Amino acid sequence: MGKILFRALALLLISALTLSSYSYGQRRNLLQWDGTDWLGDSGQVYAKWLNVGIIVGVKMGTVTTYTATRELIDQINNELYDQRTTSVIELKEKMAELTLYNITSNQFLAGIDALYEDPINRKIKIIDAVYIAKMQVLGLDPELIDAQIRCLRMQPVNQQALADALNKFALISSENEKKKIGRKVTNEDIKSGKISLEEVLISRHFVDRNNENLSLFCYGDYYGERN
């Protein structure tokens, strides 16, 4: 079921960006567009309208893909009813999470503009900026949002460093599970130096004040070169 989850989420994002390609053009992989593209040239009169097209395209893409795949998810869930796994349920929840219902284009525009006001954020990809704006509109924990932004600022992460951080996070989680603490990394683990805050962010996780482990996203392509 893990492969189904990964493929479905990849399909969701690819479809979303494909539908918005009319406003992007084809200069680069759409997942590589960042704050520089969003802000445009100072003389680009239609930059704001292009950005509206980006937002509308992503919103249409996520809703269309979710609607098209929801029936398939329900079918899989029904077939596994007698031996239901959490993977199917998690897939449905994640796909619903990726949709952009009840948030206006103006809210996205304002949130993304604010993010890119700080030059240090301009290498964050537009697709990721969209979801940061969503987090802000939904009023999520400011510390979580800050961790998410810091995680994206660190991209691209060396693949070996990513693998090492993920392995360390998993090892500590496993050790804590055996200690009856729970399968998670705690703030005490970070304070004691068992794992650094940087390694937690590299592994794309956030440990909140209640020691809940939350996943961070990275949908953009940070490894492609700008043309």
N, C-alpha and C positions, 0 to 999 in steps of 0.2 A: 504493500500500500504506500510505502514511502516514495517509490518511483512515480506512482500515480499522482501523489501530492505535488512532487517537484514539477512534473510535466504540465499539470493543470495550471499551476501558478505561473510557469513560464509562458504558457499559451495565453493566459489572461493579460500579462503585461505586453507581450508581443502584439497581440491583437489590438490592445488599447492604443499603442503607439502607431500601429499600421493605419488605423482609422484617422489618426491626426496627421498623417504624412503630407496631406495636401497643403498644410500651412507651414510645414517644416522645410520642404524641399528635400533634396537627396544629397546634400553636400557631404554628410557623414552618417554613420550609424546613428539612428535616432536616439539610442540610449546614451550617446556621447555628448549630446547637447547640454550645455551648462549655463552658468550665469552670464558669461560673455555673450552667448547667443541670445539669451533672454533680454538683456539690456539693449543689444543691437548697437549700431553706429549712431552717433549723435544726430546725423542727418537722415536717419531712417524714419520717414514720416509714418509708415504703416506698422512700426514695431509693435505698438500696443494692440492693434487689431490682429496681428500675427499671434501674439501671446494669447488673446482670447480664443483664437482658433485652436491653439495647442490645448488649452484647458477643456474646451468643448469636445475636442477629439478624444482626449484621455477619458473624460466622463462617459462619452458614448461607448467607447471601447470597453471600459470595465463593466458597464451595465449590460451591454450586448453579450459579452463573453459569459458573465455570471448567469444571465438568463438562459443562454444556450446550453450551458453545462449543468445547470441546476437539476434538470430532469435526469441527466445521466447519473449525477451524484445520488439522487433519490433512488434510482434503479439499483445502483450498486449497494446502497444501504439496505434496501429491501431484500436483495439476494443474500445478504450477509446477516439478516435479522437474527438468525439463531446463534450466530457466532460473531456478533457485531464487534468490530474493532474500533479503537479510538481514532484511527487514521481517517476513516470516512467522515466522522463527525468533525475532526479537526480540519479536514479539507473544506468542508462546507462552511465552517466558521471563518476560515482564512479567506476564502473567496468572497464571502460577504464583507469581511473587513476591508478588502481591497477595493470595493465599490465606493463611489463618491456621492452617495445619496445625501440630500438635504443640506448641501453646502453650495452656495452660489458661486458663479464664476468670479464675481467681484471680490468675494472673500478669499478665493485662491489667488487672484491677482495681487491683492493687498498683502497677503502673507508672503508670497514669493518675492515681491518687490522689497519688502522689509528684510527678508533673509539676505538678498543680494546687495543691500545697501552696504554691508560690511564686505570689503574686498576679499577678506580671508575665506569667505563662503562661496566665492564665485566659481570655484572649480567643482562645487557640488552639482551633480547632474539635475536637469530640470525635472525628470521623473521622480527623483528623490525629494526635490524641493516641493513638489505637489503634495507628497504624503507628510512632509514636515508641516506644511500649511494646514493639512487636515488635522494633525495632532493638536495644533494650536487652536483651531476653531472648536474642536471637541473639548478643549480645556483639560488636556491630559497633564500629568505631573510635569512641571517645568524642569525638574531635574532629569526626567526621562527624555524630554525634548532636547535638553542641553547635551545629554550623553549621545543621543542620536546624531546631532549635528557634529559633535566632536569625532564620532566614529566615521562619518562621511568625509570630514576634513582630512582624516588619516589615509584615505584611499589615494592611489592603489597600494595595498599592503602586499609586501613580499609574500609569495605563496608558502614559503617555508615557515615564515613567521606566523602566518595564519594557521598553518597546520599545527605548529608547536603550541600556539595559544589555545586552539580548540582541544588538543590532547590534554593540556594541563587543566583546562576547565572541566573536561570530562572526568579526569582522574580525581580531582578534588571533590567533585560532585559524588562520585562513586564511593570515595572514602567517607564522606559525610553521611551517605545513605547507610553504610555499614554501622556508623556510630549512632544511628537513629535520629540524626539531625534532619535528614531529608536529602533527597537527591538534588543538591544545589550548592552553589558557592555562596558563602556568607560574607558580610562586611568584616567580620573578624578574620576571615581568611585573607582579605585584602590588607587589613591593618597589620597583621602579623607578617606579611611579606610572602606568604605561600603563593600568592599570585598578585601581580601588580594591577593597578587600575587600568594601565595602558593595555595589558594583556587581556583584561576582561573586555575592553572596547574592541581590541583587535579580533577577539573571538565573536564579536557582534552580540554582546550581552550587556545587560544593565542590572545591577543588584540594587534594589530600592531599599529604603530605610527599614522595611519589614523583612528584608532578606529574600524577597521574591525575585526570581530570576526571569527577566523579560528579554525577549529576542529583539535585536535591532535589525533594520533592513538595509539593503544595499542593492537596489534594482538597476542602477545605472552601470554603464560600461566605463570603468575608470582605467582600463588597460589599453584602450585604443588611442592612437595619436591624433592630435588635431591636424587637419590639412592646412 
